[in-house]
Amino acid sequence: MANQQIKTWFITGAARGLGFQVATSAAAAGDNIVVTGRNIETLRAAYSAYGDNVLLLELDVCRHDQVEACVKQAADHFGRIDVLVNNAGYGQLGIFEEIAAPKIEMQFNTNVFGLMAVTRAVLPYMRQQKAGHIINLSSIGGVAGFDGASVYCATKFAVEGFSESLALEVKQFGIGVTIVEPGFFRTDFLDPSSVSYGDTKLEDYQAYSEQVIGSYQSHNHQQAGDPVKFGQVIAKLTNEANPPLHFAAGSDAIELVGKAYQGRLKELIDWAHLSTTTDIE
Ligand SMILES: NC(=O)c1ccc[n+]([C@@H]2O[C@H](COP(=O)([O-])OP(=O)(O)OC[C@H]3O[C@@H](n4cnc5c(N)ncnc54)[C@H](OP(=O)(O)O)[C@@H]3O)[C@@H](O)[C@H]2O)c1
């Protein structure tokens, strides 16, 4: 993508948190932003200070029937979509056996199938333009497993696999993909207004579950990552001639993602003597 041209962004879950910061950083740089969220009134309140370069659209990414029309409205309004930020998401945390199936389905509907639906709707415009940048919000939990995060991590690993493969498919159209892996950022992510925990309580897990959930709760609004700086960094990334496929955000992410890669590589090497015995002679 050419540097410094005015870009049009389409951002999901943009009423608060990282999505809001990405949107306002892009707007501050003079870009056009299509900010979407589940509640139009909340969006109006959040963006009341912004002008004509902002289009507010109601979009629940789980409502696949809304997605296509919403994307079309955005493209009709600004003429193109240069950057898609698949940000909408939340954490279904807690112990796997304590989380009922409908909550797991809801987590995948939002973090994975919603992201795919929006991507599917935006891609025809980017293919036609022969340009575009898709930024998918993964997590450090998309690279490594964490206590009390099996379901959330499953969705973010899915985002990673989807995005890596998608990047191969759409490169031929000049479309880039960046998977963003934030560490712990001070948003509402761990706040009761966003996070969800399991409903069932199993005695075998009681102490572990209390300790894990207690730890998440104690980090609510105490995280080290600055969402404002996150927004600025994402805006910067979109001006790069060759943006990365993976981008870890935050020094905690650098440490945790690095540790995960090193651990995996060591395990691969340690067990290679056995792994290689499965080939047909
Ligand atoms: N903060 C972190 O530490 C962290 C770390 C790694 C990854 N992430 C990822 O970053 C993304 C943003 O999280 P955040 O930290 O900004 O959390 P947040 O402050 O809780 O904001 C989440 C946003 O996603 C929206 N959302 C949730 N479900 C949606 C749906 N079905 N349709 C449309 N929008 C929906 C929320 O909308 P409402 O306002 O309507 O609820 C809200 O605007 C998520 O994908 C999250 O997994 C965050």
PDBQT file of the ligand as one rigid body, heavy atoms in Angstrom, charges set to zero:
ROOT
HETATM    1  N1  LIG A 301      -6.837  -6.227  26.181  1.00  0.00    +0.000 N 
HETATM    2  C1  LIG A 301      -6.051  -7.272  26.101  1.00  0.00    +0.000 C 
HETATM    3  O1  LIG A 301      -5.264  -7.533  27.013  1.00  0.00    +0.000 OA
HETATM    4  C2  LIG A 301      -6.068  -8.149  24.878  1.00  0.00    +0.000 A 
HETATM    5  C3  LIG A 301      -5.022  -9.066  24.732  1.00  0.00    +0.000 A 
HETATM    6  C4  LIG A 301      -5.003  -9.882  23.626  1.00  0.00    +0.000 A 
HETATM    7  C5  LIG A 301      -5.983  -9.792  22.668  1.00  0.00    +0.000 A 
HETATM    8  N2  LIG A 301      -7.003  -8.892  22.836  1.00  0.00    +0.000 N 
HETATM    9  C6  LIG A 301      -8.041  -8.867  21.795  1.00  0.00    +0.000 C 
HETATM   10  O2  LIG A 301      -8.260  -7.530  21.398  1.00  0.00    +0.000 OA
HETATM   11  C7  LIG A 301      -9.599  -7.373  20.941  1.00  0.00    +0.000 C 
HETATM   12  C8  LIG A 301     -10.231  -6.174  21.615  1.00  0.00    +0.000 C 
HETATM   13  O3  LIG A 301     -10.283  -6.399  23.006  1.00  0.00    +0.000 OA
HETATM   14  P1  LIG A 301     -10.215  -5.202  24.071  1.00  0.00    +0.000 P 
HETATM   15  O4  LIG A 301      -9.054  -5.444  24.922  1.00  0.00    +0.000 OA
HETATM   16  O5  LIG A 301     -10.344  -3.899  23.409  1.00  0.00    +0.000 OA
HETATM   17  O6  LIG A 301     -11.519  -5.530  24.936  1.00  0.00    +0.000 OA
HETATM   18  P2  LIG A 301     -12.787  -4.628  25.313  1.00  0.00    +0.000 P 
HETATM   19  O7  LIG A 301     -12.353  -3.340  25.896  1.00  0.00    +0.000 OA
HETATM   20  O8  LIG A 301     -13.619  -5.550  26.132  1.00  0.00    +0.000 OA
HETATM   21  O9  LIG A 301     -13.503  -4.335  23.922  1.00  0.00    +0.000 OA
HETATM   22  C9  LIG A 301     -14.024  -5.382  23.177  1.00  0.00    +0.000 C 
HETATM   23  C10 LIG A 301     -14.834  -4.807  22.043  1.00  0.00    +0.000 C 
HETATM   24  O10 LIG A 301     -15.316  -5.919  21.239  1.00  0.00    +0.000 OA
HETATM   25  C11 LIG A 301     -16.698  -5.708  21.020  1.00  0.00    +0.000 C 
HETATM   26  N3  LIG A 301     -17.448  -6.935  20.765  1.00  0.00    +0.000 N 
HETATM   27  C12 LIG A 301     -17.569  -8.043  21.522  1.00  0.00    +0.000 A 
HETATM   28  N4  LIG A 301     -18.406  -8.915  20.932  1.00  0.00    +0.000 NA
HETATM   29  C13 LIG A 301     -18.828  -8.341  19.778  1.00  0.00    +0.000 A 
HETATM   30  C14 LIG A 301     -19.707  -8.721  18.739  1.00  0.00    +0.000 A 
HETATM   31  N5  LIG A 301     -20.368  -9.890  18.747  1.00  0.00    +0.000 N 
HETATM   32  N6  LIG A 301     -19.900  -7.871  17.689  1.00  0.00    +0.000 NA
HETATM   33  C15 LIG A 301     -19.268  -6.673  17.655  1.00  0.00    +0.000 A 
HETATM   34  N7  LIG A 301     -18.439  -6.239  18.624  1.00  0.00    +0.000 NA
HETATM   35  C16 LIG A 301     -18.227  -7.063  19.677  1.00  0.00    +0.000 A 
HETATM   36  C17 LIG A 301     -17.186  -5.014  22.280  1.00  0.00    +0.000 C 
HETATM   37  O11 LIG A 301     -18.427  -4.411  22.008  1.00  0.00    +0.000 OA
HETATM   38  P3  LIG A 301     -19.419  -3.919  23.186  1.00  0.00    +0.000 P 
HETATM   39  O12 LIG A 301     -18.885  -2.589  23.615  1.00  0.00    +0.000 OA
HETATM   40  O13 LIG A 301     -20.744  -3.879  22.506  1.00  0.00    +0.000 OA
HETATM   41  O14 LIG A 301     -19.358  -4.953  24.279  1.00  0.00    +0.000 OA
HETATM   42  C18 LIG A 301     -16.047  -4.041  22.524  1.00  0.00    +0.000 C 
HETATM   43  O15 LIG A 301     -16.197  -2.888  21.728  1.00  0.00    +0.000 OA
HETATM   44  C19 LIG A 301     -10.310  -8.697  21.224  1.00  0.00    +0.000 C 
HETATM   45  O16 LIG A 301     -10.341  -9.472  20.042  1.00  0.00    +0.000 OA
HETATM   46  C20 LIG A 301      -9.398  -9.357  22.258  1.00  0.00    +0.000 C 
HETATM   47  O17 LIG A 301      -9.488 -10.760  22.239  1.00  0.00    +0.000 OA
HETATM   48  C21 LIG A 301      -7.070  -8.076  23.915  1.00  0.00    +0.000 A 
ENDROOT
TORSDOF 0
